[in-house]
Amino acid sequence: STVAFAADKIVVGTDTNFPPFEYKDPQTGEHTGFDVELWDAIAKEIGIEYELQPMDFNGIVPGLQTGQLDVGIAGMSIKPERAKVIDFSDGYYNSGLAILVLKDNNSVSKIEDLKGKVVSTKLGTTSADLVNERAGAKHVSLFPNNDAMFMELMSRGADAVVFDYPVITDFMRKAGKGQVKVVGPLYHGQAYGIGFPKGSELAPKVNAALKTLRENGTYRELYVKWFGTEP
Ligand code: GLN
């Protein structure tokens, strides 16, 4: 019966490290963050049990396509190419992409300034799309996770990181230690959505739960807790 129970639990894929949306709390060893707590509130609202499966971001869309994952919540931007192969919930966070450089770099103030430079970003992300479409970089280093991506900039292996703005600001505050700065405008304003296998019956339920959580103040509470501002 343990096996039967486990089979009933849905599997929720999330990024290993995408703070403040999801990351491993060093104190507790547990995954936490805005996405993790928002999903927990949604699951309680719907009345479903789940198992969180942290993984490289690049595996989440394929995991949903093959049905190995029932849900993906990973700061995943709702983009048309993805919406062809998976279903998305309504948007739950409005994001954008930004350029991060070392403090002593004064040669970059927009994406086109990365022409001929080395750019570090994450494999399979909207930032990789942006860099490939517009930067004209000499080399684009595509890392599977945030740690390697940011490390490449800090160790001067790359001239810039291009990545999701809220995650870049989190890095600046915690690990960047005053050595980095954001330059230029925000790019690719896109909402994050929760992903499902095509045709999943969960998608409408999740949208209804999201609506309830927005109405009853839970969404706002989590937003203020994790971002320190009003939604
Ligand atoms: N928002 C970006 C994307 O969807 C990055 C997500 C992530 O790295 N977890 O591609």
Boltz pocket constraint, residues with backbone or C-beta under 6 A from the ligand:
constraints:
  - pocket:
      binder: B
      contacts: [[A, 15], [A, 18], [A, 57], [A, 74], [A, 75], [A, 76], [A, 77], [A, 78], [A, 122], [A, 124], [A, 125], [A, 126], [A, 127], [A, 164]]
      max_distance: 6.0
